Amino acid sequence: MSELRFEREILLPAPLEQVFAFFSDAANLERLTPPWLSFQIVSPQPIPMAVGTRIDYRLRLHGIPISWTSEITAWEPPHRFVDEQRKGPYRTWIHEHRFEEIEGGTMAYDAVRYAVLGGVLAAKLFVRPDLEKIFAHRHQVMRELFGGDSGAA
């Protein structure tokens, strides 16, 4: 099973604590997710975030309904947290969120390690283009919420 990486970063002109507070509220994931995914949190809210917290979602990917469960496996406020898929479409999905206070605001980093059925070819043809679109949408929403330019890598 080939594991792949997807990484993005964005400079947000806001204090670290404000940015982390936004990301530590699981309900904000619905705001960050493109409408074409029909994303919905199924777990009762509010969701207290900590190591071991599990969050259930529903979404539609290319018209296919998907149930997804993530578990928080690292929780280090206000600098880092990790969510890992426990149930869903990927063989592996580990998403690390890191936040660093720098001059001008907060740099938000996303690093995703993933593996899919169908291997590298399926990832290249389907998953990678979807991730590009999803994270472009996320960054647009973050710019609207926090201001600033993309700063994306």
Secondary structure as UniProt FT lines:
FT   STRAND          4..12
FT   HELIX           16..23
FT   TURN            26..27
FT   HELIX           28..32
FT   HELIX           35..37
FT   STRAND          40..41
FT   TURN            51..52
FT   STRAND          54..61
FT   TURN            62..63
FT   STRAND          64..76
FT   TURN            77..79
FT   STRAND          80..87
FT   STRAND          92..102
FT   TURN            103..104
FT   STRAND          105..115
FT   TURN            117..118
FT   HELIX           119..122
FT   HELIX           123..127
FT   HELIX           128..146
//
